[in-house]
Amino acid sequence: MKKITAFIACTMILVSCSKNLNEKQQAVASSDEQELQVSKQQINQFIKDKVQQNGSFDWKEASDEMVWSALQNSDKIISVGYKPLDEKTIDGRLHLININDSKWKATKQQVLQLIYNEEVKKNTSIKMENMEVWKEYKLPVIDVKIDNFETLKRLRKSNLVRYAEPMGYDPVKEFDEEASKGTGGITGSGCGGYTGDNTLINGTDYTVVTPNAKVSWNYSYHGIQNAWTKSTGAGVKVMVIDTGVSPDQANLGSEFNQGLSSGRTIEKMFTLAGETSADDGCGHGTAMSGTVAAPRCTDGNSCGVAYNCNFIICRATRDVYIDESAEVKGVSDAYTYAADNSSVKITSESTGRITGSSQIKDAIQYAYGKGKLMFCAGGTSFSWVSWLVGVIFPASLPQVQAITGIKDASSLIACDDCHKGKQIDYVIVMEKQSSGLHGVTTAISGDVPTTVGGSSVATATAAGIAALVWSKYPAFTRDDLLNKLTATASGYPNKTSNFGWGKLNADAATN
């Protein structure tokens, strides 16, 4: 009996010792990971330096420790692009890849196994089949939450991994806080203030055309009304990727077909992860939608550039900053949806971020491979003394057309908030030099228009012009259309270093 008791006691001591050892090991591991931490200030400064040096930022330039720290300072969700060992560069072939083919499925399983093998060391209850935060059906990408630094290191070293980067870390909010103190940065979230403006003056801020629609003052700088005698956008479908559309704006809903707008379709959808409707809680998406496609109406509201185009509005983000993992997934899914929808010819996105996102880049390359014409906003910030004066992501990508806004001056002068740079392709007049008035568009509700500025409205206007041209020349390919837009722009044949080919000319492009 004494021997049995002694054996039990020894066993308990061993178990206790083992437990204490595990706790100590975990404490040491936790301590080690804390020592790996890079402060947010250091991460942000590194990003800022790289943007100033290179004009863009890629997470591949950061160390394992910095990427890990960015994950800890966000939601820990990492975007992992994968490829089989026998594949080299796939950027230009993403639209041809079927991730359900055997070798791609096997590669994904190998990467998931790699992640699981490290993560289970931290969390023994984890199940491999439940690791993906969101399922991906088109792109060779895995979105997964990780808690082990070793997982990140192994992913970044693996020959099966194209990239492994934090989805939800972007310093835009921190820099915005700096801007509020007068030290530069990006302005606001782009939300709020899109209510009807009763101070707008007929003949100065807008003109009225039949049957009773208001035309923004800046349309004349791009020959839009003259172009309407030749094309109204009929037969072309445009998709706006933004914050959604207000359910209270009837002209982008039940009254989409009225006046001289008829026989066209409007679809409302959402890809923003975790949301359940396309309703715009920001107002920005509603303003962009109105600029592109609001009807040439009878109710006295603002008229869109392509007032007879077919239209999709997609809620992919919460505001103009793509700084959440759910927004990265939302924007990525919006582009793959547009790519696979044969009726969509043009996309317009007036949102962006400072850091690059390889997942969004994959989606844009996928859409580019399927012939989509994509317009993206070059960026809007507090002032030209800000450090961030270049073109933001994804407008910085070569697969898209980067647009910025200028003043109604005789020469090309950027609007007070608009970014410029070598990636800009075209510009749109959208700010009065004398008063600062911006373009007129539909408000979140009612028939009184509002105004909206920045590279955002410039982008939506450019997309509308492209729809007019493609409607006039339905047999055009994307390259045909771009050649037409370029050859009729104000700066052709010379491309400037900051304003691309200059002002778009809808009248000349529809001849």
Backbone hydrogen bonds, N-H to C=O, Kabsch-Sander energy under -0.5 kcal/mol:
donor,donor_aa,acceptor,acceptor_aa,energy
5,T,1,M,-2.5
6,A,2,K,-2.6
7,F,3,K,-2.5
8,I,4,I,-2.6
9,A,5,T,-2.5
10,C,6,A,-2.6
11,T,7,F,-2.6
12,M,8,I,-2.7
13,I,9,A,-2.3
14,L,10,C,-2.7
15,V,11,T,-2.7
16,S,12,M,-2.8
17,C,13,I,-3.0
18,S,14,L,-2.9
19,K,15,V,-2.7
20,N,16,S,-2.7
21,L,17,C,-2.7
22,N,18,S,-2.6
23,E,19,K,-2.6
24,K,20,N,-2.6
25,Q,21,L,-2.8
26,Q,22,N,-2.8
27,A,23,E,-2.4
28,V,24,K,-2.6
29,A,25,Q,-2.8
30,S,26,Q,-2.9
31,S,27,A,-2.5
32,D,28,V,-3.0
33,E,29,A,-2.4
34,Q,30,S,-2.0
35,E,31,S,-1.9
36,L,32,D,-1.0
37,Q,33,E,-0.6
37,Q,34,Q,-1.0
43,I,39,S,-2.4
44,N,40,K,-3.1
45,Q,41,Q,-2.2
46,F,42,Q,-2.2
47,I,43,I,-2.5
48,K,44,N,-2.7
49,D,45,Q,-2.6
50,K,46,F,-2.3
51,V,47,I,-2.4
52,Q,48,K,-2.3
53,Q,49,D,-2.1
54,N,50,K,-3.2
55,G,51,V,-2.2
56,S,50,K,-0.6
61,E,58,D,-2.2
62,A,59,W,-1.5
67,V,63,S,-2.4
68,W,64,D,-2.7
69,S,65,E,-2.2
70,A,66,M,-2.3
71,L,67,V,-2.1
72,Q,68,W,-2.2
73,N,69,S,-1.6
74,S,71,L,-1.4
76,K,71,L,-1.3
78,I,76,K,-0.5
78,I,144,V,-3.3
79,S,165,E,-3.1
80,V,78,I,-0.6
80,V,142,I,-3.0
81,G,79,S,-0.6
81,G,163,Y,-1.9
82,Y,140,P,-2.0
83,K,160,L,-2.2
87,E,84,P,-1.6
93,R,90,I,-2.1
94,L,91,D,-0.8
96,L,93,R,-1.8
97,I,93,R,-0.6
97,I,94,L,-1.0
99,I,97,I,-0.7
101,D,98,N,-2.2
105,K,101,D,-2.7
106,A,102,S,-2.5
107,T,103,K,-1.9
108,K,104,W,-2.4
109,Q,105,K,-2.1
110,Q,106,A,-2.0
111,V,107,T,-2.3
112,L,108,K,-2.7
113,Q,109,Q,-2.2
114,L,110,Q,-2.2
115,I,111,V,-2.3
116,Y,112,L,-2.8
117,N,113,Q,-2.8
118,E,114,L,-1.2
119,E,115,I,-2.8
120,V,116,Y,-2.7
121,K,118,E,-0.7
122,K,119,E,-1.4
123,N,119,E,-2.2
126,I,123,N,-1.6
130,N,127,K,-1.7
131,M,128,M,-1.4
133,V,143,D,-2.7
134,W,143,D,-0.7
141,V,139,L,-2.2
142,I,80,V,-2.5
143,D,134,W,-0.6
144,V,78,I,-2.2
144,V,142,I,-0.6
145,K,131,M,-0.8
146,I,76,K,-2.0
151,T,148,N,-0.9
152,L,148,N,-1.2
153,K,149,F,-2.1
154,R,150,E,-2.4
155,L,151,T,-2.4
156,R,152,L,-2.5
157,K,153,K,-1.1
158,S,154,R,-1.2
158,S,155,L,-0.6
161,V,158,S,-1.1
162,R,81,G,-3.0
162,R,160,L,-0.5
163,Y,81,G,-1.2
165,E,79,S,-2.0
167,M,77,I,-2.2
168,G,77,I,-0.5
170,D,168,G,-0.6
173,K,170,D,-0.6
175,F,171,P,-2.4
176,D,172,V,-2.0
177,E,173,K,-2.0
178,E,174,E,-1.5
179,A,175,F,-2.1
180,S,176,D,-1.8
181,K,177,E,-0.6
181,K,178,E,-1.3
182,G,179,A,-2.0
183,T,178,E,-2.0
192,G,282,C,-2.7
197,D,449,P,-3.4
198,N,196,G,-0.7
200,L,197,D,-1.0
203,G,206,Y,-3.5
204,T,201,I,-1.4
205,D,201,I,-3.0
206,Y,201,I,-1.1
207,T,215,V,-1.8
209,V,213,A,-2.7
212,N,297,C,-1.3
213,A,209,V,-2.5
214,K,301,N,-2.9
215,V,207,T,-3.3
216,S,214,K,-0.5
217,W,205,D,-1.7
219,Y,216,S,-1.7
220,S,217,W,-0.7
221,Y,218,N,-1.1
222,H,219,Y,-1.7
223,G,220,S,-1.0
224,I,219,Y,-1.8
227,A,223,G,-1.9
228,W,224,I,-1.5
229,T,226,N,-1.2
230,K,227,A,-2.2
231,S,227,A,-2.1
235,G,308,N,-0.5
236,V,233,G,-1.7
237,K,343,S,-0.7
238,V,236,V,-0.5
238,V,310,N,-2.3
239,M,346,I,-2.7
240,V,238,V,-0.5
240,V,312,I,-2.8
241,I,239,M,-0.5
241,I,348,S,-2.7
242,D,240,V,-0.7
242,D,314,C,-2.5
244,G,314,C,-0.6
245,V,278,A,-2.1
249,Q,246,S,-1.3
250,A,248,D,-1.0
252,L,249,Q,-1.7
253,G,250,A,-2.2
255,E,250,A,-2.8
256,F,253,G,-1.5
258,Q,256,F,-0.8
260,L,296,R,-2.4
261,S,258,Q,-2.2
262,S,260,L,-0.6
267,E,311,F,-2.2
269,M,313,I,-2.3
271,T,315,R,-2.3
272,L,315,R,-1.9
273,A,326,A,-1.2
275,E,272,L,-2.0
280,D,245,V,-1.1
281,G,279,D,-0.8
287,A,283,G,-1.9
288,M,284,H,-2.2
289,S,285,G,-2.4
290,G,286,T,-2.2
291,T,287,A,-1.7
292,V,288,M,-1.9
293,A,289,S,-2.9
294,A,290,G,-1.6
297,C,295,P,-1.5
300,G,212,N,-1.2
303,C,214,K,-2.6
304,G,294,A,-2.1
305,V,291,T,-2.7
306,A,292,V,-2.6
307,Y,304,G,-0.6
307,Y,305,V,-0.8
308,N,232,T,-2.3
309,C,306,A,-2.0
310,N,236,V,-2.2
311,F,265,T,-2.4
312,I,238,V,-2.4
313,I,267,E,-2.5
314,C,240,V,-3.0
314,C,312,I,-0.5
315,R,269,M,-2.6
315,R,313,I,-0.5
316,A,242,D,-2.8
316,A,314,C,-1.0
317,T,242,D,-1.8
320,V,189,S,-2.4
322,I,320,V,-0.5
322,I,352,G,-2.3
323,D,321,Y,-1.3
328,V,324,E,-2.2
329,K,325,S,-2.4
330,G,326,A,-2.0
331,V,327,E,-3.0
332,S,328,V,-2.4
333,D,329,K,-2.6
334,A,330,G,-1.8
335,Y,331,V,-2.0
336,T,332,S,-2.0
337,Y,333,D,-2.2
338,A,334,A,-2.4
339,A,335,Y,-2.5
340,D,336,T,-1.9
341,N,337,Y,-0.8
341,N,338,A,-0.6
342,S,340,D,-0.9
344,V,341,N,-1.7
345,K,237,K,-2.2
345,K,343,S,-0.5
346,I,237,K,-1.5
347,T,373,L,-2.4
348,S,239,M,-2.3
349,E,375,F,-2.7
350,S,241,I,-0.7
352,G,320,V,-2.3
353,R,393,F,-2.4
356,G,57,F,-1.7
361,K,357,S,-2.5
362,D,358,S,-2.5
363,A,359,Q,-1.9
364,I,360,I,-2.5
365,Q,361,K,-2.6
366,Y,362,D,-2.3
367,A,363,A,-2.2
368,Y,364,I,-2.7
369,G,365,Q,-2.2
370,K,366,Y,-0.6
370,K,367,A,-0.7
371,G,368,Y,-2.0
372,K,367,A,-1.9
373,L,345,K,-2.4
374,M,372,K,-0.6
375,F,347,T,-2.5
376,C,401,Q,-2.7
377,A,349,E,-1.8
378,G,403,I,-3.0
381,S,417,D,-3.3
382,F,185,G,-1.9
386,S,383,S,-1.6
389,V,387,W,-1.5
392,I,378,G,-2.3
393,F,353,R,-2.0
396,S,392,I,-1.2
397,L,394,P,-2.0
400,V,397,L,-1.2
401,Q,374,M,-3.3
402,A,400,V,-0.7
402,A,423,Q,-0.6
403,I,376,C,-2.3
404,T,426,Y,-1.4
406,I,428,I,-2.4
407,K,413,I,-2.9
408,D,431,E,-1.6
409,A,407,K,-1.4
413,I,411,S,-0.8
415,C,405,G,-1.9
418,C,415,C,-1.1
419,H,379,G,-2.7
420,K,389,V,-1.4
421,G,498,N,-1.6
424,I,421,G,-1.6
425,D,402,A,-3.0
426,Y,402,A,-1.5
427,V,502,G,-2.3
428,I,404,T,-1.8
430,M,406,I,-2.5
431,E,406,I,-1.1
432,K,437,L,-2.4
436,G,432,K,-2.3
439,G,430,M,-0.6
439,G,452,V,-1.0
441,T,450,T,-2.7
444,I,194,Y,-2.4
446,G,248,D,-0.8
450,T,441,T,-2.9
452,V,439,G,-2.1
457,V,453,G,-0.9
458,A,454,G,-1.1
459,T,455,S,-2.1
460,A,456,S,-2.0
461,T,457,V,-2.3
462,A,458,A,-2.2
463,A,459,T,-2.3
464,G,460,A,-1.9
465,I,461,T,-2.2
466,A,462,A,-2.4
467,A,463,A,-1.8
468,L,464,G,-1.8
469,V,465,I,-2.1
470,W,466,A,-2.6
471,S,467,A,-2.0
472,K,468,L,-1.6
473,Y,469,V,-2.1
476,F,473,Y,-1.9
481,L,477,T,-2.3
482,L,478,R,-2.5
483,N,479,D,-2.3
484,K,480,D,-1.9
485,L,481,L,-2.6
486,T,482,L,-2.6
487,A,483,N,-2.5
488,T,484,K,-1.2
489,A,486,T,-1.2
490,S,503,K,-2.0
491,G,501,W,-2.6
492,Y,489,A,-0.9
492,Y,501,W,-0.5
494,N,491,G,-2.3
495,K,493,P,-0.5
496,T,494,N,-0.5
496,T,500,G,-2.8
500,G,496,T,-0.6
501,W,425,D,-3.3
502,G,499,F,-2.0
504,L,427,V,-1.3
506,A,222,H,-2.5
507,D,222,H,-0.7
509,A,505,N,-2.2
510,T,506,A,-1.2
511,N,508,A,-1.2
